[in-house]
């Protein structure tokens, strides 16, 4: 190699090694101070992409665990509310058992007042919990946790707790307690044995709605195919619970000793399309509320004005005028509105414009007709006395049976909520395990090995010091040329 003062190759080599050693020392210091092996994509591009995916999954799972814990907390709140409803059912069962005894000599109306308040409170608490019909939580609850991979990721990332449908409602309608009472007796619709039902059945039920107008609904249910009598009655009561006006009237079918009963808290009229071997025999096709004081009247279209004076057994009375041009529908409506204060209900059955009226009350009454030729035609004065002695325990016995079913139904909802809590807790355990494992995997890629980097820092410092010393020697080497020039 030529001996040159123009280009100091040794010094240049030392400078390059000093730069390399300085970069090495800088990277080592950066890794030690940040704690990361990868501080920029240039450090490890492939590793950084994998580590970022792990970090994204960890963020998703962390929030998913919070979501699931929120879900568990809400289910615990609902579970507490259901436990409270269960206690109210216990009290209602106590009241129904008390009223079901023929030896009870107290006031059943007082017992029923508490029973009715408990029904109202069940509805209020069910609405507060969101487990009434179409309530906030009466649906499928999808709780997103994340952590799923592959083609099934969208569905597997969620945990579903199904509280949808009528089977998961805990209000009065959902527990099939609508219209139950421990005071008023059930009304006998006939004594049909329904142990072997082989034909379909359609009932037409007429009741009074909240405005005092007559309302008719058809209830059709398939009773063939080996269904038991209890299943048929339950199916009919389900249809009633789905009709707001029938539910409000408090009518229901009941079964006792193989006989079908139909009753309600207000005036009713029911017909059946019964045929041989069907639910109700032909001798009981058309039944008004025969357990109440009632009178059936048929009138024609009005052509002359008149009045009707009604009087109760306690002496209350009222006179209702009927206009000469009033239609039958108007006559029925006016009678019903005017008689409501006396506790007398007027039901118009058979359809709109049909002049068949049923006067129904819980006590005896009389009425007298004055004047009129058209609208009054067929309406005759009458004294209405009881034609059926009602059992004082029948309604309470029916309520007791329905409460037993409600306890079972409530237990089913409670079981599904408990299963949902356990399901979420298992999902939380898996998500926490994934967070730990994903964090460990990310750490292997992204985090710095502090021991190795500390050794590298010592190495970098020694190399830098050696390079500096060597550079000093390389810079002084050209001075040897002066010895040649001194000659």
C-alpha positions as CSV (number, residue, x, y, z in Angstrom):
1,X,0.0,0.0,0.0
2,X,1.3,3.5,-0.9
3,X,2.4,5.8,1.9
4,X,0.3,8.8,1.4
5,X,-0.5,12.0,3.2
6,X,-3.2,13.0,0.8
7,X,-5.7,10.3,1.7
8,X,-5.6,8.8,5.2
9,X,-7.4,5.5,4.6
10,X,-6.9,4.3,8.2
11,X,-8.5,7.5,9.6
12,X,-11.5,7.0,7.2
13,X,-11.9,3.4,8.3
14,X,-11.8,4.5,11.9
15,X,-14.5,7.3,11.2
16,X,-16.8,4.7,9.6
17,X,-16.5,2.3,12.5
18,X,-17.1,5.2,14.9
19,X,-20.3,6.1,13.1
20,X,-21.4,2.4,13.2
21,X,-20.6,2.1,16.8
22,X,-22.4,5.4,17.6
23,X,-25.5,4.2,15.8
24,X,-25.3,0.9,17.7
25,X,-24.9,2.7,21.0
26,X,-27.9,5.0,20.1
27,X,-30.2,2.1,19.3
28,X,-29.2,0.3,22.5
29,X,-29.9,3.4,24.6
30,X,-33.2,3.9,22.8
31,X,-34.3,0.3,23.6
32,X,-33.2,0.6,27.2
33,X,-35.0,3.9,27.8
34,X,-38.3,3.0,25.8
35,X,-38.4,-0.7,26.9
36,X,-39.2,-1.7,23.3
37,X,-37.0,-3.7,20.9
38,X,-39.0,-2.2,18.0
39,X,-39.2,1.5,18.1
40,X,-39.7,2.1,14.3
41,X,-40.8,0.0,11.4
42,X,-37.2,-0.2,10.3
43,X,-36.2,-2.1,13.4
44,X,-38.4,-5.1,12.5
45,X,-41.2,-4.4,9.9
46,X,-42.7,-8.0,9.9
47,X,-42.5,-8.3,13.7
48,X,-44.1,-4.8,14.1
49,X,-47.1,-5.8,12.0
50,X,-47.7,-9.0,14.1
51,X,-47.3,-7.1,17.4
52,X,-49.7,-4.4,16.3
53,X,-52.3,-7.1,15.5
54,X,-51.9,-8.5,19.0
55,X,-52.2,-5.0,20.6
56,X,-55.4,-4.4,18.6
57,X,-56.9,-7.7,19.8
58,X,-55.9,-6.8,23.4
59,X,-57.7,-3.4,23.2
60,X,-60.8,-5.1,21.8
61,X,-60.9,-7.9,24.4
62,X,-60.3,-5.4,27.3
63,X,-63.4,-3.4,26.3
64,X,-65.3,-6.7,25.7
65,X,-64.6,-7.8,29.3
66,X,-66.1,-4.5,30.4
67,X,-69.1,-5.1,28.2
68,X,-69.6,-8.6,29.7
69,X,-69.2,-7.3,33.2
70,X,-71.9,-4.7,32.5
71,X,-74.1,-7.5,31.2
72,X,-73.6,-9.6,34.3
73,X,-74.4,-6.6,36.5
74,X,-77.7,-6.0,34.6
75,X,-78.7,-9.6,34.9
76,X,-78.0,-9.5,38.6
77,X,-80.3,-6.5,38.9
78,X,-83.0,-8.3,37.0
79,X,-82.5,-11.5,39.1
80,X,-83.0,-9.4,42.2
81,X,-86.3,-8.0,40.8
82,X,-87.5,-11.5,39.9
83,X,-86.8,-12.7,43.4
84,X,-89.0,-9.9,44.7
85,X,-91.8,-10.9,42.3
86,X,-91.4,-14.4,43.6
87,X,-92.0,-13.2,47.1
88,X,-95.2,-11.4,45.9
89,X,-96.4,-14.6,44.4
90,X,-95.9,-16.3,47.7
91,X,-98.1,-13.7,49.4
92,X,-100.7,-14.0,46.6
93,X,-100.7,-17.8,47.1
94,X,-101.3,-17.3,50.8
95,X,-104.3,-15.0,50.1
96,X,-105.7,-17.4,47.5
97,X,-105.3,-20.3,49.9
98,X,-107.1,-18.4,52.6
99,X,-110.0,-17.4,50.3
100,X,-110.2,-21.0,48.9
101,X,-111.4,-22.4,52.3
102,X,-115.1,-22.6,52.8
103,X,-114.4,-22.1,56.5
104,X,-113.1,-18.5,55.9
105,X,-115.6,-16.1,57.5
106,X,-113.7,-12.9,56.8
107,X,-114.4,-10.3,54.1
108,X,-113.1,-11.7,50.8
109,X,-113.4,-8.3,49.2
110,X,-110.7,-7.1,51.7
111,X,-108.5,-10.0,50.8
112,X,-109.0,-9.4,47.1
113,X,-108.1,-5.7,47.5
114,X,-104.6,-6.7,48.6
115,X,-104.4,-9.4,45.9
116,X,-105.3,-6.8,43.2
117,X,-102.7,-4.4,44.5
118,X,-100.0,-7.1,44.2
119,X,-101.1,-7.8,40.6
120,X,-100.6,-4.0,39.9
121,X,-97.2,-4.0,41.7
122,X,-96.0,-7.1,39.7
123,X,-96.8,-5.1,36.4
124,X,-94.9,-2.1,37.7
125,X,-91.8,-4.0,38.8
126,X,-91.7,-6.0,35.6
127,X,-91.8,-2.8,33.6
128,X,-89.0,-1.4,35.7
129,X,-86.9,-4.4,35.0
130,X,-87.7,-4.3,31.3
131,X,-89.2,-7.8,31.3
132,X,-92.7,-6.9,30.4
133,X,-94.0,-7.4,26.9
134,X,-91.6,-5.6,24.4
135,X,-89.7,-4.3,27.4
136,X,-86.0,-3.1,27.2
137,X,-84.6,-6.6,28.0
138,X,-87.4,-8.7,26.6
139,X,-85.2,-9.6,23.6
140,X,-82.0,-11.3,22.6
141,X,-79.1,-9.6,24.3
142,X,-75.9,-9.7,22.2
143,X,-72.9,-8.9,24.3
144,X,-69.8,-8.2,22.2
145,X,-66.5,-9.5,23.7
146,X,-64.3,-10.0,20.6
147,X,-61.3,-12.4,20.4
148,X,-62.7,-14.6,17.7
149,X,-60.7,-15.5,14.6
150,X,-61.4,-17.0,11.2
151,X,-64.6,-17.0,9.1
152,X,-66.8,-17.4,12.2
153,X,-65.4,-14.3,13.9
154,X,-68.4,-12.0,13.7
155,X,-70.8,-14.5,15.4
156,X,-68.2,-16.0,17.8
157,X,-67.2,-12.6,19.0
158,X,-70.7,-12.2,20.7
159,X,-72.3,-13.9,23.6
160,X,-76.1,-14.1,23.4
161,X,-78.5,-14.2,26.3
162,X,-82.0,-14.9,25.0
163,X,-84.7,-13.2,27.1
164,X,-87.1,-12.7,24.2
165,X,-90.7,-13.7,23.8
166,X,-93.7,-14.0,26.1
167,X,-92.1,-16.9,27.9
168,X,-89.6,-14.5,29.4
169,X,-92.0,-11.8,30.5
170,X,-92.8,-11.6,34.2
171,X,-95.7,-9.1,34.2
172,X,-99.2,-10.2,35.0
173,X,-100.0,-11.2,31.4
174,X,-96.8,-13.1,31.0
175,X,-97.4,-15.1,34.1
176,X,-101.0,-15.7,33.0
177,X,-102.6,-14.0,36.0
178,X,-104.7,-11.6,34.1
179,X,-108.3,-11.5,35.4
180,X,-107.6,-13.7,38.5
181,X,-109.3,-12.8,41.7
182,X,-109.8,-14.2,45.2
183,X,-113.3,-12.7,45.6
184,X,-115.5,-13.0,42.6
185,X,-116.7,-16.5,41.7
186,X,-116.0,-18.1,38.3
187,X,-119.0,-18.6,36.1
188,X,-120.0,-22.0,34.8
189,X,-120.1,-22.3,31.0
190,X,-121.2,-25.9,31.0
191,X,-120.1,-29.3,32.3
192,X,-118.3,-30.6,29.3
193,X,-115.8,-33.3,29.9
194,X,-112.8,-32.4,27.7
195,X,-110.4,-35.3,28.3
196,X,-110.6,-36.5,24.7
197,X,-110.8,-33.6,22.3
198,X,-110.8,-34.4,18.6
199,X,-112.0,-31.3,16.8
200,X,-110.9,-27.7,16.4
201,X,-112.8,-25.0,18.3
202,X,-113.6,-21.4,17.7
203,X,-115.1,-19.2,20.4
204,X,-116.7,-15.7,19.9
205,X,-116.4,-13.7,23.1
206,X,-118.2,-10.4,23.6
207,X,-117.1,-8.0,26.4
208,X,-117.3,-4.3,27.2
209,X,-114.2,-2.2,26.4
210,X,-113.0,0.7,28.4
211,X,-115.3,3.1,26.6
212,X,-118.4,1.0,27.4
213,X,-118.9,-0.3,23.9
214,X,-119.4,-4.0,23.1
215,X,-116.3,-5.7,21.7
216,X,-116.3,-9.1,20.0
217,X,-113.2,-11.3,19.3
218,X,-112.8,-14.7,17.8
219,X,-110.6,-17.2,19.6
220,X,-109.6,-20.1,17.4
221,X,-107.3,-22.9,18.5
222,X,-106.4,-26.3,17.2
223,X,-107.5,-28.8,19.8
224,X,-107.0,-32.0,17.9
225,X,-103.8,-34.0,17.6
226,X,-104.0,-35.5,21.1
227,X,-103.9,-32.2,23.1
228,X,-105.0,-32.5,26.7
229,X,-107.8,-30.4,28.1
230,X,-105.3,-28.3,30.1
231,X,-103.3,-27.6,27.0
232,X,-106.5,-26.4,25.2
233,X,-107.5,-24.1,28.0
234,X,-103.9,-22.7,28.2
235,X,-103.9,-22.1,24.5
236,X,-107.3,-20.2,24.7
237,X,-106.0,-18.1,27.7
238,X,-102.9,-17.3,25.7
239,X,-105.0,-15.9,22.9
240,X,-107.0,-13.8,25.5
241,X,-103.7,-12.4,26.9
242,X,-102.7,-11.3,23.4
243,X,-105.9,-9.3,23.0
244,X,-105.8,-6.0,25.0
245,X,-109.5,-5.5,25.3
246,X,-110.2,-9.1,26.4
247,X,-107.3,-8.9,28.9
248,X,-108.7,-5.6,30.3
249,X,-112.1,-7.3,30.8
250,X,-110.5,-10.0,32.9
251,X,-112.1,-12.9,31.1
252,X,-110.6,-16.4,31.1
253,X,-111.1,-20.1,30.6
254,X,-110.5,-22.4,33.6
255,X,-110.5,-26.2,34.0
256,X,-111.7,-28.0,37.1
257,X,-112.4,-31.7,37.4
258,X,-112.5,-32.0,33.6
259,X,-115.1,-29.3,33.2
260,X,-114.6,-26.1,31.3
261,X,-115.5,-22.8,33.0
262,X,-115.5,-19.3,31.6
263,X,-115.8,-16.1,33.6
264,X,-114.8,-12.5,33.9
265,X,-114.8,-9.3,35.9
266,X,-117.4,-7.7,33.6
267,X,-120.3,-8.5,31.4
268,X,-119.7,-11.2,28.7
269,X,-121.4,-13.3,26.1
270,X,-119.7,-16.4,24.5
271,X,-120.6,-18.7,21.7
272,X,-118.9,-21.8,20.3
273,X,-118.9,-23.6,16.9
274,X,-119.0,-26.9,18.9
275,X,-119.7,-30.1,17.1
276,X,-119.8,-33.7,18.4
277,X,-116.7,-34.5,20.6
278,X,-115.6,-30.9,20.7
279,X,-114.8,-28.8,23.6
280,X,-118.4,-27.5,24.6
281,X,-121.6,-29.5,24.0
282,X,-124.4,-28.1,21.9
283,X,-126.5,-27.5,25.0
284,X,-124.1,-24.8,26.1
285,X,-123.3,-23.0,22.9
286,X,-124.7,-19.6,23.8
287,X,-124.0,-18.4,27.3
288,X,-124.3,-15.0,28.9
289,X,-122.7,-14.3,32.2
290,X,-125.2,-16.5,34.0
291,X,-123.4,-16.2,37.3
292,X,-124.5,-12.6,37.5
293,X,-128.0,-11.0,37.7
294,X,-129.0,-10.7,34.1
295,X,-131.9,-10.2,31.7
296,X,-131.9,-10.6,28.0
297,X,-134.0,-8.2,25.8
298,X,-134.5,-7.9,22.1
299,X,-135.4,-4.5,20.7
300,X,-136.0,-3.1,17.2
301,X,-134.9,0.0,15.4
302,X,-136.2,3.2,17.1
303,X,-139.2,5.1,15.7
304,X,-140.5,6.6,18.9
305,X,-139.0,8.3,22.0
306,X,-139.4,6.8,25.5
307,X,-137.6,6.3,28.8
308,X,-136.5,3.5,31.0
309,X,-136.2,3.8,34.8
310,X,-133.7,1.5,36.5
311,X,-133.7,0.8,40.3
312,X,-131.2,-1.3,42.4
313,X,-132.0,-3.3,45.5
314,X,-130.4,-0.6,47.6
315,X,-132.8,2.0,46.3
316,X,-130.5,3.8,43.8
317,X,-132.3,4.7,40.5
318,X,-131.8,6.6,37.3
319,X,-134.0,7.3,34.3
320,X,-132.5,7.1,30.7
321,X,-134.3,8.7,27.8
322,X,-134.3,7.0,24.4
323,X,-134.6,9.2,21.3
324,X,-137.1,8.5,18.6
325,X,-134.4,8.4,15.9
326,X,-131.7,6.6,18.0
327,X,-130.1,3.6,16.4
328,X,-129.8,0.3,18.3
329,X,-126.0,1.0,18.7
330,X,-126.7,4.4,20.2
331,X,-129.4,3.1,22.5
332,X,-127.0,0.4,23.8
333,X,-124.2,3.0,24.3
334,X,-126.5,5.5,26.1
335,X,-127.9,2.8,28.4
336,X,-124.5,1.5,29.3
337,X,-123.1,5.0,30.1
338,X,-126.1,5.9,32.2
339,X,-126.2,2.6,34.1
340,X,-122.5,2.5,34.9
341,X,-122.9,4.4,38.2
342,X,-125.5,1.8,39.3
343,X,-123.2,-1.1,38.6
344,X,-125.3,-2.4,35.7
345,X,-123.7,-3.2,32.4
346,X,-125.4,-3.4,29.1
347,X,-123.8,-5.8,26.5
348,X,-124.9,-5.8,22.9
349,X,-124.0,-9.1,21.3
350,X,-124.5,-10.6,17.9
351,X,-122.8,-7.7,16.0
352,X,-123.3,-4.0,15.3
353,X,-126.9,-3.0,14.7
354,X,-128.3,-6.1,16.3
355,X,-131.0,-5.4,18.9
356,X,-130.0,-8.1,21.4
357,X,-129.1,-6.6,24.8
358,X,-127.9,-8.3,27.9
359,X,-128.4,-6.4,31.2
360,X,-125.9,-7.7,33.8
361,X,-125.1,-6.8,37.4
362,X,-123.6,-8.2,40.5
363,X,-126.8,-7.6,42.4
364,X,-130.5,-7.6,41.8
365,X,-132.2,-4.7,40.0
366,X,-135.4,-3.8,38.2
367,X,-136.5,-1.5,35.4
368,X,-139.7,-0.1,34.0
369,X,-140.4,1.2,30.5
370,X,-142.4,4.4,29.8
371,X,-143.6,5.4,26.3
372,X,-141.9,4.8,23.0
373,X,-143.0,2.6,20.1
374,X,-140.0,1.8,17.9
375,X,-136.8,1.7,19.9
376,X,-138.8,0.5,22.9
377,X,-140.4,-2.3,21.0
378,X,-139.5,-5.6,22.7
379,X,-138.0,-3.8,25.8
380,X,-140.3,-4.8,28.7
381,X,-140.3,-4.0,32.4
382,X,-138.6,-6.6,34.5
383,X,-137.3,-7.5,38.0
384,X,-133.9,-9.3,37.7
385,X,-133.1,-11.8,40.4
386,X,-130.2,-14.2,40.7
387,X,-130.6,-17.4,38.7
388,X,-127.4,-19.1,39.9
389,X,-125.7,-19.4,43.3
390,X,-122.0,-18.7,42.8
391,X,-119.4,-20.6,44.8
392,X,-117.6,-18.2,47.1
393,X,-114.3,-20.2,46.7
394,X,-114.3,-20.9,42.9
395,X,-112.3,-17.8,41.9
396,X,-109.8,-18.3,44.6
397,X,-109.3,-21.9,43.6
398,X,-108.8,-20.8,40.0
399,X,-106.3,-18.1,41.1
400,X,-104.4,-20.7,43.2
401,X,-104.0,-22.9,40.2
402,X,-102.8,-20.0,38.0
403,X,-100.4,-18.9,40.7
404,X,-98.8,-22.4,40.8
405,X,-98.2,-22.2,37.1
406,X,-96.9,-18.6,37.5
407,X,-94.3,-19.8,40.1
408,X,-93.1,-22.4,37.7
409,X,-93.0,-19.9,34.8
410,X,-91.1,-17.4,36.9
411,X,-88.6,-20.1,37.9
412,X,-88.0,-20.8,34.2
413,X,-87.1,-17.1,33.6
414,X,-84.9,-17.1,36.7
415,X,-83.1,-20.2,35.4
416,X,-82.5,-18.6,32.0
417,X,-81.1,-15.4,33.7
418,X,-78.8,-17.5,35.9
419,X,-77.6,-19.5,32.9
420,X,-76.9,-16.2,31.2
421,X,-74.8,-14.9,34.1
422,X,-72.8,-18.1,34.1
423,X,-72.4,-18.0,30.4
424,X,-71.0,-14.4,30.5
425,X,-68.7,-15.3,33.4
426,X,-67.2,-18.2,31.4
427,X,-66.8,-15.8,28.4
428,X,-65.0,-13.3,30.7
429,X,-62.6,-15.9,31.9
430,X,-61.7,-16.8,28.3
431,X,-61.3,-13.2,27.3
432,X,-59.0,-12.5,30.3
433,X,-57.0,-15.6,29.3
434,X,-56.7,-14.4,25.7
435,X,-55.6,-10.9,27.0
436,X,-52.8,-12.5,29.0
437,X,-51.6,-14.7,26.2
438,X,-51.9,-12.0,23.5
439,X,-49.9,-9.7,25.8
440,X,-47.2,-12.3,26.3
441,X,-47.0,-12.9,22.5
442,X,-46.7,-9.2,21.8
443,X,-44.1,-8.8,24.5
444,X,-41.9,-11.5,22.9
445,X,-41.9,-9.5,19.7
446,X,-42.0,-5.9,20.8
447,X,-40.3,-5.6,24.2
448,X,-36.6,-5.2,24.7
449,X,-34.4,-7.8,26.4
450,X,-33.0,-5.4,29.1
451,X,-30.1,-7.8,30.0
452,X,-29.0,-8.2,26.4
453,X,-29.3,-4.5,25.7
454,X,-27.3,-3.6,28.9
455,X,-24.5,-5.9,27.7
456,X,-24.8,-4.3,24.2
457,X,-24.5,-0.8,25.8
458,X,-21.2,-1.8,27.5
459,X,-20.0,-3.3,24.3
460,X,-20.9,-0.2,22.4
461,X,-19.1,2.1,24.9
462,X,-15.9,0.0,24.8
463,X,-16.0,-0.1,21.0
464,X,-16.5,3.6,20.8
465,X,-13.6,4.3,23.2
466,X,-11.4,1.9,21.2
467,X,-12.4,3.5,17.9
468,X,-11.6,7.0,19.3
469,X,-8.1,5.8,20.4
470,X,-7.5,4.1,17.0
471,X,-8.6,7.2,15.2
472,X,-6.1,9.3,17.1
473,X,-3.4,6.9,16.0
474,X,-4.6,6.9,12.5
475,X,-4.6,10.7,12.4
476,X,-1.0,10.9,13.7
477,X,0.4,8.3,11.2
478,X,1.0,10.9,8.3
479,X,3.4,12.8,10.5
480,X,5.9,10.0,9.8
481,X,6.3,11.5,6.4
482,X,8.3,14.3,7.9
483,X,11.0,11.9,8.9
484,X,11.5,11.2,5.2
485,X,11.6,14.9,4.3
486,X,14.3,15.7,6.9
487,X,16.7,13.4,4.9
